[in-house]
Amino acid sequence: MAIRIIKTYYEILGVAKNATPEEIRKAFRKLAFKFHPDRNPEAEADKKFREINEAYEVLSSPEERATYDKWLTPTLYKPVRPIEWQRLLVRKLMDDSLSLLGKYLDYRWSKGR
């Protein structure tokens, strides 16, 4: 089984983690120009262009960049945005709660109460 390593937003844009907003903007513009679907007929250009836009969207905002840096760890293959993490946590808590409720109701029903 092959492991697919997903690049960080910094690697996608080709900048260092301590890059300035100006360096990030320049890298984005250069890559966006190169991989824009209207300018690049390759099949993978559209996918690469979307990756570049997503990376720039996060890294261009100081708040989102700080959150991204906080959640990004070397052990993760793909960093998870906090909102996705919250959704996963809520879904897990709801599943667990409903499972426990179902067991409780089954128990009460079987006892005739």
Backbone as a printed PyTorch tensor [residue, N CA C, xyz], in Angstrom:
tensor([[[  0.8400,  -1.1800,   0.0000],
         [  0.0000,   0.0000,   0.0000],
         [  0.8810,   1.2380,   0.0000]],

        [[  0.6600,   2.1190,  -0.9270],
         [  1.4580,   3.3320,  -1.0340],
         [  0.8570,   4.4300,  -0.1720]],

        [[  1.7190,   5.1940,   0.4420],
         [  1.2760,   6.3340,   1.2430],
         [  1.3680,   7.5790,   0.3750]],

        [[  0.3000,   8.2940,   0.3010],
         [  0.2600,   9.5230,  -0.4860],
         [  0.5510,  10.6890,   0.4510]],

        [[  1.6920,  11.2980,   0.2750],
         [  2.0610,  12.4200,   1.1270],
         [  1.4980,  13.6950,   0.5140]],

        [[  0.7830,  14.4340,   1.3230],
         [  0.1630,  15.6730,   0.8690],
         [  1.0290,  16.8420,   1.3180]],

        [[  1.2780,  17.7400,   0.4150],
         [  2.1320,  18.8880,   0.7040],
         [  1.4250,  19.8940,   1.6180]],

        [[  2.2380,  20.6090,   2.3690],
         [  1.6950,  21.7000,   3.1690],
         [  1.4430,  22.8870,   2.2400]],

        [[  0.7080,  23.8620,   2.7370],
         [  0.4400,  25.0540,   1.9300],
         [  1.7390,  25.7910,   1.5980]],

        [[  2.6890,  25.7540,   2.5150],
         [  3.9690,  26.4060,   2.2420],
         [  4.6990,  25.7190,   1.1010]],

        [[  4.6550,  24.3920,   1.0760],
         [  5.3060,  23.6410,   0.0000],
         [  4.5950,  23.8570,  -1.3280]],

        [[  3.2800,  23.9640,  -1.2970],
         [  2.5190,  24.1950,  -2.5290],
         [  2.9300,  25.5050,  -3.1670]],

        [[  3.0750,  26.5510,  -2.3440],
         [  3.4710,  27.8530,  -2.8760],
         [  4.9800,  27.9970,  -3.0440]],

        [[  5.7470,  27.0630,  -2.4760],
         [  7.1960,  27.1190,  -2.6200],
         [  7.8360,  28.2160,  -1.7970]],

        [[  7.3010,  28.4730,  -0.6190],
         [  7.8560,  29.4980,   0.2680],
         [  8.2250,  28.8790,   1.6050]],

        [[  9.0560,  29.5730,   2.3490],
         [  9.4330,  29.1150,   3.6810],
         [  8.3050,  29.4030,   4.6590]],

        [[  8.3340,  28.7070,   5.7950],
         [  7.2810,  28.8900,   6.7950],
         [  7.3040,  30.3030,   7.3810]],

        [[  8.4610,  30.9410,   7.3740],
         [  8.5640,  32.2930,   7.9040],
         [  8.5020,  33.3610,   6.8070]],

        [[  7.9180,  33.0270,   5.6680],
         [  7.8190,  33.9630,   4.5410],
         [  6.9370,  35.1480,   4.8900]],

        [[  7.2810,  36.2900,   4.3360],
         [  6.4850,  37.4970,   4.5570],
         [  5.2340,  37.4500,   3.6770]],

        [[  4.2150,  38.2450,   4.0190],
         [  3.0160,  38.2900,   3.1670],
         [  3.3350,  38.6730,   1.7160]],

        [[  4.3360,  39.5340,   1.5400],
         [  4.7260,  39.9430,   0.1860],
         [  5.3220,  38.7620,  -0.5890]],

        [[  6.1550,  37.9560,   0.0590],
         [  6.7400,  36.7780,  -0.5900],
         [  5.6560,  35.7610,  -0.9490]],

        [[  4.6820,  35.6100,  -0.0700],
         [  3.5750,  34.6820,  -0.3350],
         [  2.7610,  35.1700,  -1.5250]],

        [[  2.4880,  36.4650,  -1.5670],
         [  1.7170,  37.0260,  -2.6670],
         [  2.4490,  36.8580,  -4.0040]],

        [[  3.7590,  37.1220,  -4.0040],
         [  4.5400,  36.9720,  -5.2370],
         [  4.5560,  35.5200,  -5.7200]],

        [[  4.7420,  34.6000,  -4.7920],
         [  4.7560,  33.1800,  -5.1540],
         [  3.3990,  32.7620,  -5.7030]],

        [[  2.3290,  33.2310,  -5.0700],
         [  0.9820,  32.9070,  -5.5360],
         [  0.7540,  33.4290,  -6.9480]],

        [[  1.0800,  34.6790,  -7.1730],
         [  0.8470,  35.2730,  -8.4930],
         [  1.6260,  34.5440,  -9.5860]],

        [[  2.8640,  34.1840,  -9.2730],
         [  3.6990,  33.4830, -10.2470],
         [  3.0960,  32.1100, -10.5930]],

        [[  2.7080,  31.3610,  -9.5660],
         [  2.1400,  30.0250,  -9.8020],
         [  0.7440,  30.0980, -10.4150]],

        [[ -0.0560,  31.0630,  -9.9790],
         [ -1.4050,  31.2120, -10.5350],
         [ -1.3340,  31.5370, -12.0290]],

        [[ -0.3950,  32.3720, -12.3990],
         [ -0.2130,  32.7210, -13.8060],
         [  0.2160,  31.4860, -14.6000]],

        [[  1.1010,  30.6870, -14.0130],
         [  1.6280,  29.5010, -14.6990],
         [  0.5740,  28.4100, -14.8600]],

        [[ -0.2680,  28.1950, -13.8230],
         [ -1.2050,  27.0720, -13.8460],
         [ -2.6610,  27.4670, -14.0960]],

        [[ -2.9160,  28.6930, -14.4630],
         [ -4.2960,  29.1020, -14.7210],
         [ -4.8520,  28.2700, -15.8750]],

        [[ -6.0560,  27.7150, -15.6990],
         [ -6.6280,  26.8360, -16.7410],
         [ -6.7650,  27.4900, -18.1100]],

        [[ -6.9450,  28.7940, -18.1650],
         [ -7.0640,  29.4700, -19.4560],
         [ -5.7170,  29.5760, -20.1750]],

        [[ -4.6360,  29.5000, -19.4040],
         [ -3.3050,  29.6490, -19.9900],
         [ -2.5730,  28.3120, -20.1350]],

        [[ -2.9790,  27.3190, -19.3630],
         [ -2.2840,  26.0290, -19.3570],
         [ -3.2780,  24.9270, -19.7350]],

        [[ -3.1080,  24.2940, -20.8940],
         [ -4.0710,  23.2790, -21.3420],
         [ -3.8930,  21.8970, -20.7040]],

        [[ -2.8690,  21.7100, -19.8610],
         [ -2.6400,  20.4000, -19.2540],
         [ -3.8110,  19.9920, -18.3700]],

        [[ -4.0310,  18.6980, -18.2520],
         [ -5.1580,  18.1730, -17.4760],
         [ -5.0080,  18.4660, -15.9810]],

        [[ -3.7980,  18.4270, -15.4770],
         [ -3.5530,  18.6420, -14.0520],
         [ -3.4990,  20.1240, -13.6670]],

        [[ -3.5250,  21.0170, -14.6390],
         [ -3.3910,  22.4480, -14.3510],
         [ -4.5370,  22.9640, -13.4950]],

        [[ -5.7500,  22.5190, -13.7710],
         [ -6.9110,  22.9910, -13.0090],
         [ -6.8180,  22.5610, -11.5470]],

        [[ -6.4340,  21.3080, -11.3280],
         [ -6.2870,  20.7910,  -9.9630],
         [ -5.1870,  21.5630,  -9.2240]],

        [[ -4.0680,  21.7700,  -9.8830],
         [ -2.9520,  22.5030,  -9.2760],
         [ -3.3640,  23.9490,  -8.9810]],

        [[ -4.1100,  24.5540,  -9.8830],
         [ -4.5640,  25.9330,  -9.6840],
         [ -5.4610,  26.0380,  -8.4530]],

        [[ -6.3480,  25.0410,  -8.2520],
         [ -7.2130,  25.0410,  -7.0680],
         [ -6.3970,  24.8830,  -5.7860]],

        [[ -5.3860,  24.0260,  -5.8190],
         [ -4.5030,  23.8550,  -4.6560],
         [ -3.7960,  25.1630,  -4.3180]],

        [[ -3.3070,  25.8410,  -5.3400],
         [ -2.5960,  27.1030,  -5.1450],
         [ -3.5380,  28.1420,  -4.5330]],

        [[ -4.7580,  28.2160,  -5.0450],
         [ -5.7310,  29.1740,  -4.5020],
         [ -6.0640,  28.8740,  -3.0450]],

        [[ -6.2500,  27.6040,  -2.7220],
         [ -6.5630,  27.2270,  -1.3400],
         [ -5.4150,  27.5990,  -0.4010]],

        [[ -4.1920,  27.3130,  -0.8410],
         [ -3.0210,  27.6420,  -0.0250],
         [ -2.9260,  29.1470,   0.1940]],

        [[ -3.1310,  29.9140,  -0.8720],
         [ -3.0330,  31.3680,  -0.7450],
         [ -4.1550,  31.9260,   0.1270]],

        [[ -5.3400,  31.3650,   0.0140],
         [ -6.4760,  31.8260,   0.8130],
         [ -6.1630,  31.7230,   2.3110]],

        [[ -5.5300,  30.6360,   2.7020],
         [ -5.2080,  30.4400,   4.1170],
         [ -4.0000,  31.2780,   4.5280]],

        [[ -2.9360,  31.2520,   3.7310],
         [ -1.6990,  31.9160,   4.1280],
         [ -1.7440,  33.4330,   3.9800]],

        [[ -2.6750,  33.9500,   3.2090],
         [ -2.7470,  35.4070,   3.0390],
         [ -3.4720,  36.0920,   4.1970]],

        [[ -4.2490,  35.3390,   4.9460],
         [ -4.9620,  35.8910,   6.0940],
         [ -4.1400,  35.6380,   7.3570]],

        [[ -3.7660,  36.6860,   8.0920],
         [ -2.9550,  36.4760,   9.3000],
         [ -3.6210,  35.5720,  10.3360]],

        [[ -4.9370,  35.6970,  10.4890],
         [ -5.6350,  34.8600,  11.4720],
         [ -5.6460,  33.4000,  11.0420]],

        [[ -5.9980,  33.1550,   9.7710],
         [ -6.0490,  31.7780,   9.2780],
         [ -4.6560,  31.1580,   9.2310]],

        [[ -3.6660,  31.9620,   8.9150],
         [ -2.2920,  31.4570,   8.8710],
         [ -1.8270,  31.0550,  10.2730]],

        [[ -2.1530,  31.8670,  11.2770],
         [ -1.7810,  31.5330,  12.6530],
         [ -2.4610,  30.2390,  13.0980]],

        [[ -3.7290,  30.0950,  12.7590],
         [ -4.4580,  28.8730,  13.1010],
         [ -3.8610,  27.6760,  12.3670]],

        [[ -3.5570,  27.8510,  11.1060],
         [ -2.9460,  26.7840,  10.3100],
         [ -1.6150,  26.3590,  10.9120]],

        [[ -0.7830,  27.3350,  11.2600],
         [  0.5180,  27.0280,  11.8510],
         [  0.3680,  26.3180,  13.1960]],

        [[ -0.6670,  26.6880,  13.9380],
         [ -0.9030,  26.0640,  15.2410],
         [ -1.2610,  24.5910,  15.0780]],

        [[ -2.0920,  24.2700,  14.0940],
         [ -2.5720,  22.8930,  13.9140],
         [ -1.6540,  22.0500,  13.0540]],

        [[ -0.7290,  22.6640,  12.3580],
         [  0.1920,  21.9370,  11.4970],
         [  1.3100,  21.3340,  12.3430]],

        [[  1.4650,  20.0370,  12.2730],
         [  2.5490,  19.3730,  12.9860],
         [  3.2970,  18.4880,  12.0070]],

        [[  4.5600,  18.2000,  12.2770],
         [  5.3380,  17.3780,  11.3510],
         [  4.7990,  15.9570,  11.2040]],

        [[  4.0250,  15.4870,  12.1630],
         [  3.5280,  14.1110,  12.0910],
         [  2.2840,  13.9760,  11.2240]],

        [[  1.6630,  15.0660,  10.8800],
         [  0.4540,  15.0120,  10.0590],
         [  0.8200,  15.0190,   8.5890]],

        [[  0.1560,  14.1810,   7.8210],
         [  0.3540,  14.2190,   6.3810],
         [ -0.4500,  15.3340,   5.7560]],

        [[ -1.6180,  15.5820,   6.3080],
         [ -2.4420,  16.6790,   5.8180],
         [ -2.9710,  17.4470,   7.0190]],

        [[ -2.6610,  18.7280,   7.0910],
         [ -3.1800,  19.5060,   8.2080],
         [ -4.6930,  19.6440,   8.1020]],

        [[ -5.3480,  19.6510,   9.2230],
         [ -6.7980,  19.7500,   9.2570],
         [ -7.1730,  21.1310,   9.7500]],

        [[ -8.0090,  21.7860,   9.0100],
         [ -8.4870,  23.0900,   9.4600],
         [ -9.3490,  22.8930,  10.6940]],

        [[ -9.3130,  23.8300,  11.6240],
         [-10.0860,  23.6780,  12.8590],
         [-11.5640,  23.4270,  12.6310]],

        [[-12.1660,  24.0500,  11.6260],
         [-13.6000,  23.8710,  11.4130],
         [-13.8870,  22.4240,  11.0110]],

        [[-12.9920,  21.8070,  10.2120],
         [-13.1730,  20.4020,   9.8490],
         [-13.0140,  19.5220,  11.0840]],

        [[-12.0420,  19.8480,  11.9160],
         [-11.8180,  19.0900,  13.1390],
         [-13.0320,  19.1800,  14.0480]],

        [[-13.6080,  20.3800,  14.1540],
         [-14.7980,  20.5650,  14.9930],
         [-15.9690,  19.7440,  14.4540]],

        [[-16.1480,  19.7270,  13.1510],
         [-17.2260,  18.9380,  12.5530],
         [-17.0480,  17.4610,  12.8430]],

        [[-15.8080,  16.9800,  12.6980],
         [-15.5420,  15.5740,  12.9780],
         [-15.7970,  15.2460,  14.4390]],

        [[-15.3990,  16.1510,  15.3280],
         [-15.5990,  15.9300,  16.7570],
         [-17.0840,  15.9080,  17.1070]],

        [[-17.8430,  16.8630,  16.5760],
         [-19.2780,  16.9180,  16.8450],
         [-19.9590,  15.6570,  16.3100]],

        [[-19.5880,  15.2430,  15.1050],
         [-20.1740,  14.0360,  14.5290],
         [-19.8710,  12.8130,  15.4090]],

        [[-18.6390,  12.7020,  15.8860],
         [-18.2530,  11.5800,  16.7420],
         [-19.0250,  11.6280,  18.0650]],

        [[-19.1340,  12.8150,  18.6680],
         [-19.8700,  12.9440,  19.9240],
         [-21.3470,  12.6050,  19.7410]],

        [[-21.9360,  13.0350,  18.6350],
         [-23.3420,  12.7280,  18.3790],
         [-23.5330,  11.2230,  18.1810]],

        [[-22.6410,  10.5920,  17.4300],
         [-22.7370,   9.1460,  17.2310],
         [-22.6330,   8.4000,  18.5520]],

        [[-21.6750,   8.8030,  19.3830],
         [-21.5070,   8.1530,  20.6810],
         [-22.7220,   8.3760,  21.5750]],

        [[-23.2340,   9.6140,  21.5840],
         [-24.3910,   9.9300,  22.4270],
         [-25.6180,   9.1340,  21.9910]],

        [[-25.8640,   9.0780,  20.7100],
         [-27.0200,   8.3320,  20.2130],
         [-26.8730,   6.8400,  20.4740]],

        [[-25.6560,   6.3390,  20.3790],
         [-25.4070,   4.9330,  20.6730],
         [-25.7110,   4.6260,  22.1370]],

        [[-25.2440,   5.4930,  23.0220],
         [-25.5140,   5.2910,  24.4530],
         [-27.0000,   5.4130,  24.7610]],

        [[-27.6610,   6.3790,  24.1420],
         [-29.0890,   6.5550,  24.3470],
         [-29.8490,   5.3110,  23.8790]],

        [[-29.4490,   4.7840,  22.7270],
         [-30.0860,   3.5820,  22.2120],
         [-29.9080,   2.4020,  23.1390]],

        [[-28.7180,   2.2320,  23.6800],
         [-28.4700,   1.1430,  24.6250],
         [-29.3000,   1.3200,  25.8890]],

        [[-29.3930,   2.5490,  26.3810],
         [-30.1790,   2.8300,  27.5850],
         [-31.6540,   2.5180,  27.3510]],

        [[-32.1780,   2.9590,  26.2090],
         [-33.5920,   2.7190,  25.9120],
         [-33.8590,   1.2290,  25.6960]],

        [[-32.9360,   0.5230,  25.0450],
         [-33.0810,  -0.9260,  24.8860],
         [-33.1120,  -1.6120,  26.2430]],

        [[-32.2520,  -1.1950,  27.1430],
         [-32.2030,  -1.7750,  28.4800],
         [-33.5200,  -1.5340,  29.2140]],

        [[-33.9990,  -0.2960,  29.1760],
         [-35.2530,   0.0320,  29.8670],
         [-36.4160,  -0.7170,  29.2500]],

        [[-36.4330,  -0.8440,  27.9420],
         [-37.5190,  -1.5380,  27.2450],
         [-37.5270,  -3.0220,  27.6090]],

        [[-36.3290,  -3.5940,  27.6920],
         [-36.2400,  -5.0250,  28.0070],
         [-36.6500,  -5.3190,  29.4610]],

        [[-36.5470,  -4.3220,  30.3340],
         [-36.9400,  -4.4880,  31.7380],
         [-38.4170,  -4.1660,  31.9600]],

        [[-39.0790,  -3.6470,  30.9190],
         [-40.5080,  -3.3410,  31.0190],
         [-40.7960,  -2.0950,  31.8260]],

        [[-39.9090,  -1.1670,  31.8430],
         [-40.1290,   0.0660,  32.6280],
         [-40.6020,   1.1840,  31.7820]]])
